[in-house]
Amino acid sequence: MSDTRRWLASYDPRVPADLDIPDIPFTQLAEAIFREVPGATAWHFLGARGTFGELDADSRRFARYLADAGCHPGDVVAICLPNV
């Protein structure tokens, strides 16, 4: 292992060290995942879980809230969350 990538030793064995990232917008990749595996777990935190379908619905609801609040494409929105 390269000395410059020592963190790889802490990776779970199922997590690859390198990934092939498709040359498509993130939104296109996310929408494909939402369609293909809506019932799969998207996140897990402190015993709570959420599916990709729920994440899709929640993100659309948040986008609607921002639009209703007067945000437009290109506006900058900050979200402050704890670093966990």
DRENTI-546479 format. One record per residue: residue number from 1; residue in one letter; y, z, x of N, C-alpha, C, O in turn. Coordinates in pm, whole numbers, plus 32768, in hexadecimal, padded with zeros to 4 digits. Layout:
<nodes>
NUM|A|Y|Z|X|Y|Z|X|Y|Z|X|Y|Z|X
...
</nodes>
This chain:
<nodes>
1|M|7F8A|8000|8055|8000|8000|8000|807C|8000|8059|8082|8049|80BC
2|S|80DB|7FB1|8037|8157|7FA8|8083|81A2|802C|807D|81AA|806A|8012
3|D|81D9|8058|80EC|8224|80D4|80F2|829E|80D0|8097|82CE|8139|806D
4|T|82D1|805A|8079|8347|804F|8022|8324|805B|7F8F|837E|8061|7F3B
5|R|82A3|805F|7F6D|8278|806A|7EE0|821C|80E3|7ECC|81B5|80D9|7E8A
6|R|8242|8155|7F06|81EF|81CD|7EFF|81DA|81FE|7E72|8175|8240|7E56
7|W|8236|81E0|7E17|822A|820E|7D8D|81AE|81D6|7D48|817F|8210|7CE6
8|L|8178|8167|7D79|8102|812C|7D39|808B|818B|7D39|8033|817F|7CE4
9|A|8087|81E8|7D96|8019|8249|7D9A|8018|82A1|7D1E|7FAF|82D7|7CFB
10|S|8089|82B1|7CDA|8090|8306|7C63|8076|82B8|7BE2|8071|82F4|7B77
11|Y|8067|8235|7BEA|804C|81E3|7B73|7FC1|8203|7B3C|7F63|821A|7B87
12|D|7FB6|8204|7AB8|7F34|820C|7A77|7EE3|8192|7AA4|7F1D|8126|7AB3
13|P|7E61|81A0|7ABB|7E10|812F|7AEA|7E14|80B6|7A8D|7DFA|8045|7AB9
14|R|7E34|80CB|7A0D|7E3A|805B|79AF|7EBF|8011|79B2|7ECE|7FAB|7970
15|V|7F1F|8044|79FE|7FA4|8006|7A04|7FAA|7FAD|7A80|7F9D|7FDF|7AF0
16|P|7FBE|7F2A|7A6D|7FC4|7ED1|7AE2|8043|7EEA|7B34|80AB|7F10|7AFE
17|A|8039|7ED3|7BB5|80AC|7EE4|7C0E|8112|7E75|7BFA|818A|7E8A|7C0D
18|D|80E5|7DFF|7BD5|813E|7D8C|7BC2|811E|7D4A|7B3D|80AC|7D4A|7B10
19|L|8185|7D12|7AFF|8177|7CCF|7A7F|81B4|7C44|7A86|8215|7C2C|7ACD
20|D|8179|7BE9|7A3A|81B6|7B66|7A28|8212|7B70|79AF|81E4|7B85|793F
21|I|8293|7B60|79C5|82F5|7B6B|795B|8315|7ADE|7928|8343|7A8A|7974
22|P|82FB|7AC4|78A6|8318|7A3E|7871|83AE|7A22|7873|83FF|7A7E|7865
23|D|83D1|79A6|7884|845D|797D|7888|848F|795D|77FB|84B1|78EB|77DB
24|I|8492|79C6|77A6|84C2|79B9|771D|851C|7A31|7700|8511|7A98|7743
25|P|8573|7A27|769E|85C7|7A9A|767B|8571|7B10|764E|8508|7AFD|7611
26|F|859F|7B8A|766B|8557|7C02|7643|8540|7C06|75AD|84D5|7C2E|757F
27|T|85A4|7BDC|7560|8596|7BDF|74CF|8521|7B89|749F|84DA|7BAF|7442
28|Q|850E|7B17|74DE|849E|7ABF|74B9|8419|7B02|74DA|83BA|7AF9|748B
29|L|8411|7B43|754B|8397|7B8A|7572|837C|7BFE|7512|830B|7C11|74E5
30|A|83E4|7C4B|74F2|83D4|7CBD|7498|83A8|7C8F|740D|834E|7CCB|73D3
31|E|83E6|7C28|73D8|83C1|7BF7|7353|8330|7BC9|734F|82EC|7BDC|72EA
32|A|8300|7B8C|73BA|8274|7B62|73C0|8218|7BDB|73BD|81B1|7BDA|7378
33|I|823A|7C44|7406|81E8|7CBE|7407|81EB|7CFF|737E|8183|7D2B|734C
34|F|8262|7D06|733E|826C|7D42|72B9|8211|7CFA|7256|81D2|7D3A|7202
35|R|8209|7C74|7260|81B4|7C25|7206|8120|7C35|7226|80CD|7C43|71CC
36|E|80FF|7C34|72A7|8073|7C30|72D1|802B|7CB6|72C3|7FB5|7CB8|72A0
37|V|806F|7D23|72DD|802C|7DA6|72DA|8083|7E10|7296|80A5|7E74|72D5
38|P|80A8|7DFC|7217|8104|7E59|71D6|80CD|7EE8|71CA|811A|7F47|71C3
39|G|804B|7EF6|71C8|8010|7F7C|71B9|7FF2|7FC2|723C|7FC9|8036|723B
40|A|8006|7F7E|72AD|7FEB|7FBB|732F|8059|801D|7354|80CC|800E|732A
41|T|8036|8081|73A1|8097|80E6|73CB|80FC|80AA|742C|80D7|8070|7492
42|A|817C|80B7|740B|81E8|8084|745E|8220|80F2|74B8|824A|80D7|7528
43|W|821F|816C|7487|8251|81DC|74D5|8208|825C|74AE|81D2|8269|7440
44|H|8207|82BA|750D|81C8|833C|74FA|821D|83A1|7544|8233|8393|75BC
45|F|824D|8408|74FE|82A5|846A|753D|8295|84F1|74F9|82A6|84FC|7480
46|L|8273|8557|7547|8263|85E0|7517|820C|85E9|7499|822D|8630|743A
47|G|819F|85A0|749A|813F|85A5|742C|815F|8548|73B8|810C|8538|735E
48|A|81D3|850A|73B8|81F6|84AA|734E|81DA|841D|7381|81E3|8402|73F8
49|R|81B8|83C4|7323|819D|833A|7345|81E6|82DF|72E3|8206|8307|7273
50|G|81FE|8264|730F|8237|81FF|72B7|81F5|8179|72D4|81D3|815C|7347
51|T|81E3|8129|726E|81A4|80A7|727F|820C|803B|7299|8284|8051|7288
52|F|81DD|7FC6|72C4|8237|7F56|72D8|8277|7F2B|7254|82EB|7F02|7253
53|G|822D|7F35|71E7|8267|7F14|7164|82D7|7F73|713F|833F|7F48|710B
54|E|82C3|7FF5|715A|832B|8057|713E|83A4|8042|7199|8417|804E|716E
55|L|838A|8023|7218|83F6|8008|7276|8448|7F8F|724A|84C3|7F90|7255
56|D|8404|7F29|7219|8448|7EB2|71E6|84A2|7ED8|7170|8518|7EB3|716D
57|A|846B|7F21|710F|84B9|7F49|7099|852E|7FA2|70C1|859D|7F90|708E
58|D|8516|8001|711A|8581|805C|7145|85EF|8012|7190|8665|802D|717B
59|S|85C8|7FB4|71E7|862E|7F6B|7235|8680|7F10|71D9|86F8|7EFF|71EE
60|R|8640|7ED6|7175|868B|7E82|7115|86EA|7ED8|70C2|875A|7EAF|70A4
61|R|86BC|7F50|709D|8711|7FAB|7050|878A|7FD6|70A5|87F9|7FDE|7073
62|F|8773|7FF2|7126|87E0|8018|7180|8842|7FA3|7194|88BB|7FB8|7196
63|A|880D|7F2A|71A1|8864|7EB5|71B0|88BA|7EA2|7132|8930|7E81|713C
64|R|8880|7EB8|70BD|88CB|7EAD|7040|8939|7F16|703C|89A9|7EFA|7012
65|Y|8919|7F91|7068|897D|7FFC|706D|89F1|7FD5|70C8|8A66|7FE5|70A2
66|L|89D2|7FA0|713F|8A3C|7F77|719C|8A92|7F08|715F|8B0D|7F0B|716B
67|A|8A53|7EA7|7120|8A9E|7E39|70E1|8AF7|7E70|7071|8B6B|7E48|7066
68|D|8AC2|7ECA|7020|8B11|7F05|6FB4|8B85|7F59|6FEA|8BEC|7F69|6FA8
69|A|8B73|7F8F|7063|8BDB|7FE1|70A2|8C45|7F8B|70E7|8CA6|7FC0|711D
70|G|8C32|7F07|70E5|8C96|7EAE|711D|8C76|7E74|71A5|8CCA|7E31|71E0
71|C|8BFE|7E8D|71D8|8BD8|7E52|7259|8BB5|7DBF|7246|8B81|7D96|71DE
72|H|8BD2|7D71|72AC|8BB7|7CE2|72A9|8B67|7CBB|7325|8B69|7D04|7388
73|P|8B21|7C49|7322|8ADA|7C1B|739A|8B39|7C18|7412|8BA8|7BE5|7409
74|G|8B0A|7C50|7480|8B5A|7C55|74F9|8BA1|7CDB|750D|8BCC|7CF9|757C
75|D|8BAD|7D2C|74A3|8BE8|7DB0|74B1|8B8B|7E07|7507|8B12|7DF2|750A
76|V|8BC5|7E67|754B|8B79|7EC3|759E|8B68|7F45|7552|8BC9|7F7E|7520
77|V|8AED|7F76|7549|8ACE|7FF3|7504|8A84|804C|7566|8A22|8021|75A4
78|A|8AB0|80C8|7575|8A6D|8128|75CE|8A15|8183|757A|8A3D|81B0|750E
79|I|899F|819F|75AB|8944|81FD|756A|8924|8266|75D4|88ED|8246|763D
80|C|8946|82E3|75B9|892E|8350|7617|88B3|839E|75EB|88B4|83DF|7582
81|L|884B|8398|763A|87CE|83DE|761D|87A2|842B|769A|87C9|8407|7709
82|P|8752|8494|7688|8721|84DA|76FE|86C2|8481|774E|867B|842D|7715
83|N|86C1|8492|77CF|8669|8446|7826|85E2|848C|782A|85D1|84F0|786F
84|V|8584|8457|77E0|8500|8495|77DB|849C|8435|7816|8425|8455|781C
</nodes>
